[in-house]
Amino acid sequence: MLKREELATPTSCINKAAPDEPVFVLRGKDLCSAYAVRQWANVAEQGGHHGPEKIAHARAWADEMEAYAHRAAIAAAGATA
């Protein structure tokens, strides 16, 4: 979910979290984030912790994050050249 959607959606993961609940945010520009999400999806799938729709959604977002990270890296390299 995009940041603006996450914050605007009352039922989003971040908005459903309790005020004292620990959360961990992965940003799209982080080159490790897509890998971490894919690993989460694998563990969730193997353990039967979440349904196939949620796992497929996570994997699709991992693809989006990976593409974004590559675009951001290219843009950053161009800015420093």
C-alpha positions in Angstrom: 0.0 0.0 0.0 1.3 3.5 -0.7 2.0 5.7 2.3 -0.8 8.1 1.6 -3.3 5.2 1.2 -2.0 3.5 4.4 -2.5 6.6 6.5 -5.9 7.4 5.0 -7.4 4.0 5.3 -8.8 3.3 8.8 -8.5 -0.4 8.4 -4.8 -0.4 7.2 -2.2 -2.3 9.0 -0.6 0.7 10.6 -3.9 2.2 11.6 -5.2 -1.1 13.1 -2.0 -1.4 15.2 -2.5 -0.7 18.9 -0.8 2.5 20.1 1.7 0.4 22.1 2.2 -2.3 19.4 5.6 -2.6 17.9 5.6 -2.2 14.1 8.4 -2.3 11.5 8.2 -0.3 8.3 10.0 -1.3 5.1 10.5 1.5 2.6 10.3 1.0 -1.1 13.6 2.6 -1.8 15.4 0.1 0.4 17.0 -2.5 -1.9 16.5 -5.1 0.8 12.8 -4.5 1.3 11.5 -6.7 -1.5 13.6 -9.6 -0.4 12.3 -9.2 3.2 8.7 -9.2 2.0 9.2 -12.2 -0.1 10.7 -14.1 2.8 7.8 -13.1 5.0 5.4 -14.5 2.3 7.3 -17.7 2.1 7.3 -18.2 5.9 3.6 -17.2 6.1 2.7 -19.6 3.3 4.7 -22.6 4.7 3.3 -22.1 8.2 -0.3 -21.5 7.0 -0.4 -18.3 8.9 -2.2 -16.3 6.2 -4.5 -17.1 3.3 -3.3 -17.2 -0.3 -4.8 -13.8 -1.2 -2.8 -12.0 1.5 0.4 -13.9 0.5 -0.2 -13.1 -3.2 -0.7 -9.5 -2.3 2.5 -9.4 -0.4 4.4 -10.9 -3.3 2.9 -8.4 -5.7 4.0 -5.5 -3.4 7.5 -7.0 -3.3 7.6 -6.7 -7.0 6.5 -3.1 -6.8 9.0 -2.3 -4.1 11.8 -3.9 -6.1 10.9 -1.8 -9.2 10.7 1.4 -7.1 14.1 0.7 -5.4 15.7 0.3 -8.8 14.2 3.5 -10.1 15.3 5.3 -6.9 18.8 4.0 -7.2 19.1 5.1 -10.8 17.7 8.5 -9.9 20.1 8.8 -7.0 23.1 7.8 -9.2 22.1 10.4 -11.8 21.8 13.1 -9.1 25.3 12.5 -7.9 26.9 12.2 -11.4 
